[in-house]
């Protein structure tokens, strides 16, 4: 994997994503990525918005440029994370969308579901996402329009 972003990723999950989060964190560490694991640290039931908020706040504070959130489907995590001005969380279930979410949308949080993707697929999604770079150009104008929407809402 060729990581062309800062070598630090914040990761978190709810109880449904706990096991897959741990496997992805280990995978990233094996690739020499600095992983900040915000939990959960067991399969006991927890509320996913808390973890989405924790990761989003740390990204916005500059503690890492990118985050990964795992729940049952990825949808709940992405909804919660996208409530934060400046967060662009993309829920994906295959590598092409992961790549495009970085190249076209400059996503800073990747979300996926443990009930949707297995470990091999999750690894390809993470590799595609971390290996992609925002293309700027016409896409920058679109991000500025999203920023204006955030400012008025």
N, C-alpha and C positions, 0 to 999 in steps of 0.2 A: 504494500500500500504506500503510495506517495502522498504524504500529508503536506499540503501547501498552505496550511493555516497555522496559527500558533499551536504549539504542541500540548495544549491543555484543554480538557473537556470536562464539564460538570455533568454528572449523571445521577438520575434518581428514578424511583419507581414506586408504585403502590404495591399492595400485596399480590395482585394478579401478575405484575411484571417483575416481581422480586427475583425469581430465579434467572430469567432471561437477562435482566439488568446485571446481575453478578457475572454471568457468562460473557456478556459484552464488555464489561469493565475489565475482566481478565484478558479478553482478546485484545483490547486496546493497550493494556499494559504490556502484552507480549510484543506489540508493535512500537513500544517505547513512547506511548502517549501518556502524559501525566493526567491521571484520572482523579477527579474530586468526587467522591461518592457521598451523596447527601441522604442515602437511605431509600427506602425503608431497609431495615436490617433483619427482617424476619417476614414470614408469610402471614403474620397476624393482620387482620383487617385494619386498614387505615384509609384516610380520605385523600384521593389523588390531588385535589386543588392545593393542598398544603405543600406538596412536593413540587408541583408546577410553579407555585409562587416562589418557593425557595430558590429554585434554579433560575427563574426569570430575574429575580432581584440580584442574584450574584452576577449574572451576565451583564445586567444594566450597570452594576457597580464596577465592572471591569475586571472581575476576578478571573474570568476566562471569556474567550470570545464565543464559545459554542457550548451547547448543552444537548443532552439526550434524555428523553423522558419515555418511560415504558409503563403502560397500564394494560388492561385487557384488550382494548382495540386501538389505543392511541388517540382516540377522538376526545375523550374527556380531558386528557392532559393538554391537547392542543387548544381546546376551547379555553381552558383556564389560563394557559400561558399567553395566549393572544390577547388577553385583557390588559396586558402591560404594554404601555406606549413604548415602542422601540423593539418589541419582540416580534419576530416573524417565525412562528412555529408551524412546521409542516408535518402533517400526518401522512405517512406513506407506507405502502406495502410491497414496493418493488424498487429496484435500483435506479431505473430511468427517472422516476418522479423525484427520488432523492437527489440525484444529480441536477435535475432541472430546478429544483427548489433552491439550490445554492447558486447555480449559474444565472438564473433569470430573476429570482426573488430574494436572493441574498439571505436565505433563511439562517437563523442563528440557533434554532432549536429543532432537533429532529425527534419526531414522535412516531412510535409504532406499537403494535399490540402483540402481546405474547400469545393471544388466542387467534391471531391472524397470521403471524410469521413464526417460523421455527428458527433455531440458531443458525443454520447455514444461510438461510435467506437474510436474517438480520445482519450477519457479517457482510454480505454483499451490499446491503443497503447502506450500512455504516461506511464501508470502503468507498462506495460511489459518492456519498455525501461529503466525506472528508477529503476525497480526491478532487472535488470540483472547486472552481473559483468563480466568484461573481464576475459576470462579463461586462457590467456597466453599460455604457452607451445608452441605447433606447430604453433599457431596463431601469436605468437610474431615474429617468423621468417618471416612470411608473411608480417607483418606490417613493418619490417625492409626492406623488398624488396620494398614495396611501398615508404618508406622514401628515398631509393636510387633513385627511379624513380623521386621523387620530386626534388632531388638534381641535376639531370642532365637535367631537363626540364626547 
